[in-house]
Amino acid sequence: MHEFGLHAKGGVITERNADFATIRLRIPAGVLSAEQLRGISRIAEEFADGTVHLTMRQTVEIPHLDPDRLEDAAIALKENGTPIGAERDEVVNIMACPGTERCKYANIETINLAKKIDERVFGKRVPTKIRISVSGCTYMCNSPLLNEIGIIGRIRPLRTPGLCTGCGTCVEYCRECAIALKNGISVLDEQKCVQCGICIHSCPYDLLKSEFAHYQITVGGRRGADPHVGRELVEVETEEQVIDVVDRIIYWVYRTAWSNRLLGDQLDEIGFDTFREEIRKEFSSGTAT
């Protein structure tokens, strides 16, 4: 199970009433089959009080479990494909929005990417908790910038001179007010553009193209009473690069970070700028700006 024993596993949480424990499950991207849902229901009824809690991080908790039954519950959960997860100084459950599978605003596939990241780094022990969120677009419904590692799908729009009809559709859809009609054609203010890709998707004549589809990776975000936005680390173009960069971040945190402090509070102390320079030299595309 874990080198420190099942009861010390991060996904086992002692409740306010110490006679009981809550079990947090490993559910990458929050995706479950109907059969797995039925299995969780059966396990909650057999080993606990029959209730479950849907968490903020797209996983499930089974509360009010007798710790003496923990090992049997863990076996049943593993057989169900929903094993005990992580909570403490570890890489915890990987979040993802629906991505291009279902969301009309998404620029990247997210679910399978989250599962690949989970396979690579989930549960790794590090000095400080690492939360990872994958967002298909810059609307960022699952708040990647407020996680220790955020991954955001972006598209830089390309306008072909002489083709715009001046219909104004992209102006209407742009939430950042980054596009205006001037002399009968749409003009982009690149300082306001967040590379959401909505203008590309909305153009009724398919005249706007993608110049640079990519993943923006940020580090050091946090929620809580004093929320901080993560800092941009790098822009990459492929899933494989995303997974490799995430792996490098985890190793860097493991080797340099201090315990009992959030990652965002110690970025400067552990050399974030130097690390960012190294990562950009190795992974940056020449297309990024």
C-alpha atoms as one frame of an Amber mdcrd trajectory, in Angstrom:
protein
   0.000   0.000   0.000   2.389   2.701   1.262   5.805   2.532   2.846   4.440
   4.047   6.061   1.410   1.759   6.276  -2.186   2.038   5.169  -3.357   4.065
   8.185  -0.753   6.743   7.428  -1.775   7.021   3.786  -2.710  10.571   2.828
  -6.176   9.583   1.638  -7.097   8.338   5.114  -8.246  11.329   7.164  -8.968
  11.187  10.886 -12.295  12.861  11.614 -13.168  15.320  14.391 -14.467  12.285
  16.240 -11.223  10.273  16.213 -13.150   7.009  16.395 -13.878   7.411  12.687
 -11.953   8.090   9.491 -12.836   9.536   6.103 -11.403   7.887   2.994 -10.576
  10.084  -0.002 -10.474   8.252  -3.338  -8.190   8.506  -6.351 -10.355   9.560
  -9.308  -8.250  11.339 -11.956 -10.218  14.078 -13.768 -13.259  13.120 -11.679
 -14.390  10.558 -14.252 -16.184   7.416 -13.086 -18.130   4.702 -14.852 -21.676
   3.986 -13.729 -20.447   0.632 -12.408 -17.738   2.314 -10.336 -20.373   4.653
  -8.888 -22.462   1.653  -7.895 -19.359   0.061  -6.376 -18.603   3.146  -4.275
 -22.224   3.118  -3.082 -21.982  -0.520  -2.058 -18.669   0.035  -0.259 -20.030
   3.078   1.598 -23.010   1.037   2.764 -20.912  -1.979   3.767 -18.026  -0.249
   5.534 -19.373   3.151   6.597 -22.717   4.908   7.093 -23.869   4.801   3.479
 -23.094   8.406   2.575 -20.479   9.855   0.212 -19.073  13.359  -0.160 -18.229
  14.908  -3.547 -15.147  17.070  -2.999 -13.905  20.288  -4.577 -11.096  18.383
  -6.330 -13.286  16.057  -8.404 -12.964  13.098  -6.109 -15.164  11.262  -3.607
 -14.875  10.794   0.132 -16.475   8.017   2.152 -16.988   9.396   5.680 -17.534
   7.788   9.078 -15.589   4.586   8.466 -14.428   2.396  11.346 -10.584   2.352
  11.107 -10.598  -1.324  12.070 -12.283  -2.052   8.721  -9.915   0.105   6.721
  -7.882  -2.697   5.137 -10.969  -4.549   3.889 -12.427  -1.300   2.537  -9.138
  -0.512   0.778  -9.157  -3.914  -0.953 -12.749  -3.407  -2.114 -11.964   0.093
  -3.397  -8.928  -1.094  -5.337 -10.979  -3.875  -6.951 -13.545  -1.210  -7.882
 -10.883   0.835  -9.691 -11.215   3.677  -7.193  -8.326   3.148  -4.746  -7.485
   5.296  -1.731  -6.121   8.658  -2.854  -3.777  11.318  -1.489  -4.180  14.387
   0.705  -1.037  15.371   2.597   2.411  16.302   1.232   1.832  14.439  -1.997
   0.627  14.990  -5.531  -3.126  14.813  -5.001  -6.065  14.093  -7.324  -5.594
  15.599 -10.803  -8.466  17.875 -11.877  -9.680  18.504 -15.422 -12.569  20.271
 -17.129 -14.499  18.412 -19.893 -12.149  19.690 -22.626 -12.774  19.208 -26.326
 -14.758  16.028 -25.679 -17.759  18.112 -24.569 -17.037  21.827 -24.161 -17.479
  24.119 -27.172 -14.967  26.617 -25.737 -12.143  24.131 -25.132  -8.897  24.289
 -27.088  -7.317  21.048 -25.823  -8.287  17.517 -24.831  -8.129  17.398 -21.032
  -9.479  14.133 -19.619  -6.928  11.741 -21.095  -4.162  14.275 -20.430  -5.133
  14.387 -16.759  -5.105  10.587 -16.632  -1.624  10.472 -18.194  -0.354  13.006
 -15.661  -1.958  10.922 -12.916  -0.109   7.824 -14.109   3.191   9.700 -14.056
   3.090  11.667 -10.795   0.029  10.924  -8.623   0.823  10.178  -4.990   4.507
  11.104  -5.199   5.730  12.327  -1.833   7.019  15.893  -1.876   7.749  18.443
   0.877   4.537  20.357   0.153   1.162  19.383  -1.277   0.924  19.633  -5.076
  -2.469  20.229  -6.688  -2.729  20.032 -10.492  -5.573  21.378 -12.612  -6.014
  21.053 -16.392  -8.234  23.625 -18.133  -9.281  23.416 -21.764  -9.394  27.170
 -22.293  -8.601  30.543 -20.756 -12.030  30.796 -19.096 -10.464  28.401 -16.556
 -13.621  27.087 -14.890 -11.539  24.825 -12.610  -9.126  27.587 -11.536  -5.759
  26.243 -12.771  -4.062  29.519 -11.770  -4.991  28.806  -8.139  -3.248  25.422
  -8.116   0.400  24.593  -7.552   0.501  23.464 -11.186  -1.936  24.837 -13.751
  -2.253  23.703 -17.382  -4.302  25.871 -19.760  -5.162  25.324 -23.421  -4.683
  28.463 -25.527  -4.815  29.463 -29.197  -3.253  32.535 -30.748  -5.520  33.786
 -33.573  -4.184  34.532 -37.043  -5.961  37.024 -39.300  -5.346  36.768 -43.030
  -5.194  40.288 -44.503  -7.864  41.115 -47.058 -10.322  38.328 -46.189 -12.332
  39.798 -43.265 -15.925  40.684 -44.267 -16.427  42.993 -41.289 -19.489  41.076
 -40.071 -18.566  41.802 -36.432 -19.260  38.312 -35.080 -15.828  37.998 -33.464
 -16.245  41.459 -31.922 -19.537  40.368 -30.368 -18.132  37.120 -28.944 -14.834
  38.441 -27.557 -15.255  38.783 -23.788 -12.015  40.713 -23.413 -13.083  43.521
 -25.797  -9.844  42.819 -27.636 -11.366  43.132 -31.134 -12.832  46.200 -32.812
 -14.139  46.996 -36.288 -12.067  49.620 -38.069 -12.639  50.604 -41.688 -14.820
  47.552 -42.219 -12.404  44.904 -40.884 -11.765  43.397 -37.465  -8.620  44.542
 -35.678  -7.096  42.668 -32.723  -5.550  44.414 -29.720  -2.883  41.854 -28.812
  -2.342  43.469 -25.403  -5.919  42.580 -24.430  -6.054  39.177 -26.161  -5.874
  36.194 -23.760  -5.658  33.642 -26.602  -8.957  32.015 -25.703  -9.687  31.060
 -29.333 -13.325  32.158 -29.223 -12.897  34.472 -32.216 -11.587  31.520 -34.239
 -14.496  29.287 -33.237 -17.100  32.007 -33.781 -16.096  33.237 -37.249 -19.027
  32.208 -39.531 -16.795  32.258 -42.615 -13.904  30.304 -41.088 -11.499  33.120
 -41.934  -9.646  33.142 -38.604  -7.034  30.437 -38.092  -4.879  29.166 -35.258
  -1.330  30.478 -35.433  -0.113  28.824 -32.237  -2.129  26.206 -30.342  -0.362
  25.466 -27.083  -0.444  24.640 -23.372   0.419  27.335 -20.850   1.886  25.863
 -17.650   1.872  27.861 -14.412   3.411  27.170 -11.016   2.750  28.304  -7.448
  -0.943  29.184  -7.349  -2.995  28.711  -4.211  -6.527  29.015  -2.861  -7.499
  29.671   0.752  -7.651  32.811   2.858  -4.818  34.473   0.921  -5.165  33.293
  -2.697  -2.309  33.800  -5.150  -2.201  33.404  -8.924   0.460  31.032 -10.236
   3.403  32.308 -12.279   3.834  31.344 -15.912   6.563  28.758 -16.333   6.500
  27.820 -20.017   4.375  27.345 -23.144   4.606  23.986 -24.920   2.871  22.456
 -27.935   2.392  18.735 -27.191   0.898  16.513 -24.499   4.219  14.715 -24.151
   5.945  17.998 -23.351   3.265  18.853 -20.772   3.773  15.537 -18.988   7.564
  15.880 -19.060   7.414  19.448 -17.707   5.059  18.394 -14.897   7.442  15.571
 -14.029  10.329  18.054 -13.918   8.364  20.410 -11.656   7.641  17.606  -9.205
  11.307  16.574  -9.116  12.391  20.215  -8.624   9.942  20.603  -5.724  11.111
  17.306  -4.220  14.758  18.388  -4.333  14.429  22.043  -3.280  11.172  22.894
  -1.474  10.720  23.283   2.278   8.166  21.351   4.314   5.198  22.963   6.095
   5.010  25.855   3.615   2.891  26.260   0.515   4.824  26.163  -2.746   3.684
  29.649  -3.768   5.223  31.133  -0.608   8.727  29.866  -1.362   9.154  30.128
  -5.137  11.787  32.855  -4.921  13.723  31.074  -2.163  13.985  27.819  -4.096
  15.087  29.505  -7.321  11.992  29.669  -9.505  13.526  32.135 -11.973  16.541
  29.894 -12.554  14.303  26.832 -12.898  12.042  28.673 -15.366  15.038  29.640
 -17.489  16.212  26.008 -17.604  12.752  24.721 -18.520  12.260  27.317 -21.261
  15.607  26.512 -22.826  14.680  22.845 -22.951  10.973  22.943 -23.794   9.928
  26.305 -25.258   8.777  26.397 -28.856  10.295  29.073 -31.004   6.729  30.094
 -31.851   5.878  31.381 -28.371   6.127  35.041 -27.449
